Amino acid sequence: MYQTTDESGELLYVTSLSFVQEPDLGEETGEVIAQYPLEDILEEFYCYISDFYKDMNTADSEKNYLEFASPDLADIQNLRSIIGKHVYNVEEDGFVKLMIDEA
């Protein structure tokens, strides 16, 4: 985790996370990063993707890497609480729900 500024000079807090996608849960593979649960993670933790690491996320990649940013340190600290956990979406009563389970 580190501190930087964006193009407008706004202070940002940034962290990188790696993860393995699960095709059996409808997620993609390789350099194609699934929209979900990623979008739900962004909404849940009030952050955005600041770098897609195109050189590291290739067609034969087992792990994917993304850089997340937020102007609020607490948001990035909360996001890091998913490290080592199983994060996925499940359909429940007609709605898709973000699940975060201990690994």
C-alpha positions in Angstrom: 0.0 0.0 0.0 1.3 3.4 -0.9 0.3 7.0 -1.3 0.4 9.0 -4.6 -1.5 11.7 -6.4 -3.7 11.6 -9.5 -3.4 13.9 -12.5 -5.3 16.7 -10.7 -3.1 16.5 -7.6 -5.7 14.6 -5.4 -4.1 12.4 -2.8 -4.7 8.7 -3.4 -4.0 5.5 -1.5 -3.2 2.5 -3.7 -2.7 -1.2 -3.2 -2.2 -4.2 -5.6 -4.0 -7.5 -5.2 -3.5 -10.8 -7.0 -6.2 -13.4 -7.4 -7.1 -16.5 -9.3 -10.4 -16.5 -11.3 -12.8 -19.4 -11.1 -14.2 -20.4 -14.5 -16.6 -22.9 -12.7 -18.2 -19.8 -11.1 -18.7 -18.1 -14.4 -15.5 -16.0 -14.2 -13.0 -15.7 -17.1 -9.4 -16.9 -17.4 -6.1 -15.3 -18.3 -6.1 -11.7 -19.4 -9.9 -11.4 -19.6 -10.8 -10.3 -16.1 -14.5 -11.1 -15.2 -16.7 -8.1 -14.6 -18.2 -9.8 -11.6 -17.3 -10.1 -8.7 -14.8 -7.3 -9.5 -17.5 -4.6 -9.9 -19.1 -5.7 -6.7 -15.8 -5.4 -4.9 -15.3 -1.9 -6.2 -18.7 -0.9 -5.0 -18.4 -2.6 -1.6 -15.0 -1.0 -0.8 -15.5 2.4 -2.6 -12.4 2.1 -4.8 -11.5 1.9 -8.4 -8.9 0.2 -10.7 -5.9 2.4 -11.2 -3.8 -0.2 -13.1 -4.6 -3.4 -15.0 -1.0 -4.6 -15.2 -1.4 -5.7 -18.9 2.1 -7.1 -19.0 1.3 -9.4 -16.1 -2.2 -10.4 -17.0 -1.7 -12.6 -20.1 -3.7 -15.3 -21.8 -1.6 -18.0 -20.0 -1.7 -16.2 -16.6 -2.9 -18.4 -13.7 -3.0 -15.3 -11.4 -4.4 -11.9 -12.2 -3.1 -8.6 -10.8 -4.9 -5.3 -10.4 -4.1 -2.0 -8.7 -6.9 -0.5 -6.6 -7.1 3.2 -5.6 -9.2 5.4 -3.3 -8.8 8.9 -1.9 -9.8 7.4 1.5 -7.2 5.4 3.3 -9.9 3.5 5.3 -11.4 2.2 2.0 -8.1 0.7 0.9 -7.5 -0.8 4.4 -11.0 -2.3 4.3 -10.3 -3.7 0.8 -7.2 -5.4 2.0 -9.3 -7.3 4.5 -10.2 -9.7 1.6 -6.6 -10.9 1.2 -6.5 -14.6 1.7 -10.3 -15.0 1.5 -12.6 -16.6 -1.1 -14.4 -13.8 -2.9 -17.2 -14.7 -5.3 -20.8 -14.0 -6.3 -23.7 -16.3 -5.7 -27.3 -16.0 -6.8 -29.7 -15.9 -3.9 -33.5 -15.3 -4.2 -33.1 -13.9 -7.7 -30.3 -11.5 -6.7 -26.6 -11.7 -7.0 -24.7 -11.3 -3.8 -21.0 -10.8 -3.1 -19.7 -13.4 -0.8 -16.4 -13.1 1.2 -15.5 -16.4 3.0 -12.5 -17.4 5.0 -10.3 -19.5 2.7 
